[in-house]
Amino acid sequence: MSKTADFLRSRKWASILLASAALVGSIFISSNLSVVKVTDGNQSQNVVVSRNKSSVEIIRQAGFALSDNDAYSVHSADDSSAKAIKIIRAFEMKVIDGGKEKTVSAVNGTVGEALENAGVTLPQGDDTVNVDLGANAEENMVIKIDRVKYVTDTKTKTVKFKTVTKNDKTLESGKTKVSVEGVNGEKKVTTTKKYVNGKLADTKVSEKVTKKAVNKVVLKGTKKAAAKKTTSSKTKTSAKVNTESKTITINGKEISYSKVLTGSGTAYTARRGALTSTGKTVKVGRVAVDPRKIPYGTKMYIVSADGRYTYGYAVAADTGGALRSGRVLVDLFYNTERECRNFGRRQIKVYILD
């Protein structure tokens, strides 16, 4: 027992205890510490850190700072007792999105990944971009995205029918007849407007007929009518004029007049039932005048200036452009075009009756 006590108090035992403590300490340190190489571009730094330290803490311990957009990668050594950290610095790119410019930060990766990370919506539909989204993102790269939008509007519009005239030899010349009534059709008109970055770039219009129009068919007579004797334009006047008493004797009846007008006379016709300027229906005896010279309602007696033709009694009931221009004094109404052609244009005398 005394020998054992002497040994424990000896230097040899103290050496053994010191060596054992160093061995135990070495084993403890090697199991809780590791050497990490931190690389930032061309700079690198080895640091000894505890195994429970985070990568961000290790980077700070190595003397490097990270911005909000920087990244890093971690690589373990083969013996798993050490590791390497590589700092990936963010770089800036210019993005012109829909005409609006902004600067975004990116790290290694594709253009598409950089845009997504920056919160930029990737091109869709007919949107266009000036670079390949799969290409590597690079510093100072300019990415331009044009946003394309289409606005379509469809309206229904009327297709008006046309009037087609056809000759009909069974119908008397000068007469017309509607054989097919016209019916309007319909069409859909689609307008497509293309906007690029909110500005109108193109407009296209397309039409589709949904209901065909039915043309109106009017038959025009070509059959020659039998010649008719006229009594109003080729009758020798039986009127006798007394210029001193301003009277005119018509078929034995003496009628007074206030004045005599001389000028150019023409003839016209119209469909049955047509209305004059005064609202009365047309008929022989109701003639057109310039109401500023011959007021509506004025009673007249009309003959040709050479006395060969007599129109007879008339009332001012209508007017027209030639009359208001002064080119014509009176336009005489006849029932047929043939009578109008027979009269033609000639000088006339108009007796304004009292």
C-alpha positions in Angstrom: 0.0 0.0 0.0 2.9 2.3 0.8 4.5 1.6 -2.5 1.3 2.4 -4.3 1.0 5.7 -2.5 4.6 6.6 -3.3 3.9 5.9 -7.0 0.9 8.1 -7.1 3.0 10.9 -5.6 5.8 10.4 -8.1 6.6 12.5 -11.2 6.0 9.5 -13.4 2.4 9.3 -12.4 2.0 13.1 -12.9 3.4 12.7 -16.5 1.0 9.9 -17.2 -1.9 12.0 -15.9 -0.9 15.0 -18.1 -0.5 12.9 -21.2 -3.9 11.3 -20.6 -5.6 14.7 -20.2 -4.0 16.0 -23.4 -5.1 12.9 -25.2 -8.7 13.3 -23.9 -8.7 17.1 -24.8 -7.4 16.4 -28.2 -10.1 13.8 -28.8 -12.8 16.3 -27.6 -11.6 19.2 -29.7 -11.3 17.1 -32.9 -14.8 15.8 -32.4 -16.4 19.4 -32.0 -14.3 21.6 -34.2 -13.6 21.7 -37.9 -11.7 23.8 -40.5 -13.8 25.6 -43.1 -12.5 27.3 -46.2 -14.6 30.3 -47.2 -14.1 31.6 -50.8 -15.4 35.0 -52.1 -14.3 35.4 -55.7 -10.5 35.5 -55.7 -10.3 35.7 -51.9 -10.4 32.8 -49.5 -10.1 32.3 -45.7 -9.7 29.2 -43.5 -11.4 29.4 -40.2 -11.8 26.9 -37.3 -15.3 26.7 -36.1 -17.5 24.6 -34.0 -19.6 22.0 -35.7 -22.9 23.6 -34.7 -22.2 27.0 -36.3 -24.4 28.0 -39.3 -23.0 28.8 -42.7 -23.9 32.4 -42.3 -22.1 32.6 -39.0 -19.0 30.9 -40.5 -19.0 33.4 -43.4 -19.1 36.3 -40.9 -16.4 34.7 -38.8 -14.2 34.6 -42.0 -14.7 38.3 -42.4 -17.1 38.4 -45.3 -20.4 40.1 -45.4 -23.6 39.0 -47.3 -26.1 41.3 -48.9 -29.8 40.4 -49.0 -29.5 39.1 -52.6 -26.2 37.2 -52.2 -26.1 33.4 -52.1 -23.6 30.7 -51.1 -23.0 27.1 -51.7 -21.6 24.5 -49.2 -19.3 21.6 -50.2 -18.3 18.9 -47.7 -14.8 17.4 -47.8 -14.1 13.7 -48.4 -13.4 13.0 -44.7 -16.6 14.9 -43.7 -14.5 16.6 -41.0 -14.1 19.8 -43.0 -16.2 21.8 -45.5 -15.9 24.6 -48.0 -18.3 27.5 -48.5 -18.4 29.5 -51.7 -20.0 32.9 -51.7 -22.1 33.7 -54.9 -22.4 37.5 -55.3 -25.6 38.9 -56.7 -25.4 41.1 -59.8 -27.8 43.6 -61.4 -29.8 43.3 -64.6 -32.1 45.8 -66.3 -35.7 44.6 -67.0 -38.1 46.6 -69.3 -41.4 45.0 -68.6 -44.4 46.3 -70.6 -42.6 49.6 -71.2 -41.7 50.1 -67.5 -38.0 49.9 -66.6 -36.6 48.5 -63.3 -33.4 47.0 -62.0 -33.4 43.5 -60.5 -30.7 41.5 -58.7 -29.8 38.0 -59.7 -27.3 35.2 -59.0 -26.1 32.3 -61.1 -28.9 30.7 -63.1 -31.0 31.2 -66.2 -32.7 34.3 -67.3 -36.1 32.7 -66.6 -35.0 31.8 -63.0 -33.7 35.3 -62.4 -37.0 36.8 -63.5 -39.0 34.5 -61.3 -36.8 35.2 -58.3 -37.2 38.9 -58.9 -41.0 38.5 -59.0 -41.4 39.3 -62.7 -44.1 37.4 -64.5 -42.7 35.3 -67.3 -43.9 36.0 -70.9 -47.3 34.4 -71.7 -49.4 34.0 -74.8 -48.2 36.3 -77.5 -45.8 38.2 -75.2 -42.3 38.6 -76.6 -38.9 38.7 -75.0 -35.6 39.7 -76.5 -33.4 37.0 -74.9 -33.7 33.2 -74.5 -35.2 32.5 -71.1 -33.0 29.4 -70.9 -29.8 31.4 -71.4 -27.5 32.1 -68.4 -28.2 35.4 -66.6 -25.4 37.9 -66.9 -24.4 41.1 -65.2 -25.7 44.3 -66.9 -28.0 42.2 -69.2 -31.0 44.1 -70.6 -34.2 42.1 -70.8 -37.1 43.5 -72.7 -40.6 42.0 -72.4 -43.4 43.3 -74.6 -46.8 42.5 -73.2 -49.4 41.8 -75.9 -53.2 41.9 -75.3 -56.1 41.5 -77.7 -59.5 43.1 -77.3 -62.3 41.7 -79.5 -65.7 43.4 -80.0 -68.5 41.8 -82.1 -71.6 43.7 -83.3 -74.5 42.7 -85.5 -75.2 45.1 -88.4 -77.8 45.4 -91.1 -77.1 44.4 -94.7 -79.3 46.6 -96.8 -81.0 45.0 -99.8 -80.3 46.3 -103.3 -82.9 47.3 -105.9 -82.6 45.5 -109.2 -84.5 46.7 -112.3 -85.5 44.3 -115.0 -87.2 45.0 -118.3 -90.6 43.3 -118.8 -92.0 43.2 -122.3 -95.5 42.3 -121.0 -95.7 45.5 -119.0 -96.7 48.7 -120.8 -93.8 51.1 -121.3 -93.5 53.8 -118.6 -95.0 51.5 -115.9 -93.2 49.6 -113.2 -94.1 46.7 -111.0 -92.5 45.3 -107.9 -92.1 41.5 -108.4 -89.9 40.8 -105.3 -90.0 42.8 -102.1 -86.6 43.6 -100.7 -85.6 42.2 -97.3 -82.6 43.4 -95.3 -80.0 40.8 -94.1 -77.6 40.7 -91.2 -73.9 40.3 -90.6 -71.6 40.0 -87.6 -68.7 42.5 -87.7 -65.8 41.5 -85.4 -63.2 44.1 -84.6 -59.9 42.8 -83.0 -57.6 45.4 -81.5 -54.0 44.5 -80.7 -52.3 46.4 -77.8 -48.6 46.2 -77.1 -47.6 47.5 -73.7 -51.0 49.2 -73.4 -50.8 51.0 -76.7 -52.9 50.2 -79.8 -50.7 48.6 -82.4 -53.1 47.0 -84.9 -56.8 46.7 -85.8 -58.4 44.0 -87.8 -62.0 43.8 -88.9 -63.7 40.7 -90.2 -67.3 40.2 -91.3 -69.6 37.2 -91.5 -73.0 37.2 -93.1 -75.5 35.5 -90.9 -78.6 36.3 -92.9 -78.5 37.1 -96.6 -80.4 40.1 -98.0 -83.1 39.6 -100.6 -82.8 42.1 -103.4 -85.9 44.1 -104.4 -86.8 43.3 -108.1 -88.7 46.0 -110.0 -90.1 45.2 -113.4 -89.9 48.0 -116.0 -92.4 47.9 -118.8 -91.1 47.9 -122.4 -94.3 47.2 -124.2 -95.3 50.0 -126.5 -98.7 51.5 -125.7 -101.3 52.1 -128.3 -101.3 55.7 -129.6 -103.9 57.9 -127.9 -105.5 61.0 -129.2 -104.8 64.0 -126.9 -107.3 66.8 -126.6 -105.5 69.1 -124.2 -102.3 69.9 -126.1 -103.3 69.8 -129.8 -106.6 71.7 -129.7 -106.9 74.9 -131.5 -107.9 77.7 -129.1 -111.4 78.9 -129.3 -110.6 81.7 -126.9 -110.9 85.3 -128.1 -109.0 87.9 -126.2 -110.1 91.5 -125.8 -107.1 93.4 -124.5 -109.0 96.7 -124.0 -111.5 95.2 -121.6 -109.1 92.6 -120.4 -111.5 89.8 -121.0 -111.1 86.5 -122.7 -114.1 84.7 -124.3 -113.8 80.9 -123.9 -116.4 78.8 -125.7 -118.8 81.7 -125.7 -118.2 82.6 -122.1 -116.6 85.9 -121.3 -114.1 85.8 -118.4 -112.0 88.7 -117.1 -108.3 88.5 -116.4 -105.9 90.8 -114.5 -102.7 90.3 -116.5 -100.9 88.2 -119.0 -97.5 86.5 -118.4 -95.4 85.2 -121.2 -92.5 82.7 -120.8 -91.2 79.2 -121.2 -93.5 76.3 -120.6 -92.6 72.6 -120.0 -94.5 69.5 -119.1 -94.1 66.8 -116.4 -95.9 63.7 -115.1 -96.0 61.6 -111.9 -97.4 58.4 -110.6 -101.1 58.4 -109.8 -101.8 59.6 -106.2 -98.5 61.6 -105.9 -98.8 64.8 -103.9 -98.0 68.4 -105.0 -96.2 70.9 -102.9 -99.6 72.1 -101.6 -100.6 68.6 -100.5 -103.1 68.0 -103.3 -102.8 65.0 -105.6 -101.5 65.6 -109.1 -104.0 65.9 -112.0 -104.4 67.7 -115.2 -105.1 71.4 -114.5 -102.8 71.5 -111.4 -99.6 73.1 -112.6 -96.2 74.0 -111.1 -95.1 77.6 -110.7 -92.8 79.8 -108.8 -95.1 80.8 -105.9 -93.1 84.1 -105.5 -94.4 85.1 -108.9 -97.7 83.2 -109.1 -99.1 82.5 -105.7 -100.5 79.0 -104.9 -104.2 78.9 -105.7 -104.0 81.4 -108.6 -106.5 80.5 -111.3 -105.2 80.7 -114.9 -105.9 80.0 -118.5 -102.9 78.7 -120.5 -102.3 78.6 -124.3 -99.2 78.5 -126.4 -97.9 81.8 -127.6 -98.5 80.9 -131.2 -102.1 80.0 -130.5 -101.8 76.4 -131.7 -102.1 74.6 -128.4 -104.4 75.1 -125.5 -103.8 73.7 -122.0 -106.9 75.4 -120.7 -107.9 76.2 -117.1 -105.2 75.6 -114.5 -104.5 76.3 -110.8 -101.1 77.0 -109.3 -100.6 73.9 -107.0 -96.9 72.7 -107.3 -93.4 74.0 -107.7 -89.9 72.8 -108.7 -86.2 73.8 -109.0 -86.4 75.0 -112.6 -89.4 77.2 -111.7 -87.7 78.8 -108.7 -84.6 79.4 -110.8 -86.6 81.4 -113.3 -85.8 79.1 -116.3 -89.4 78.0 -116.6 -92.6 80.1 -116.1 -95.1 77.2 -115.8 -94.6 73.4 -115.7 -97.8 71.7 -117.0 -99.0 68.4 -115.6 -100.0 65.6 -118.0 -101.1 62.0 -117.2 -98.6 60.3 -119.5 -95.1 60.8 -120.7 -96.3 60.7 -124.3 -98.4 63.8 -123.8 -95.4 65.5 -122.1 -93.2 64.7 -125.1 -95.9 66.0 -127.5 -95.9 69.3 -125.7 -92.1 69.5 -125.2 -90.9 73.0 -124.4 -92.5 76.1 -125.9 -93.4 79.7 -125.3 -96.8 80.1 -123.6 -99.2 82.8 -122.5 -100.6 82.7 -119.0 -103.8 84.6 -118.4 -104.2 85.4 -114.7 -108.0 85.1 -114.1 -109.8 87.4 -111.6 
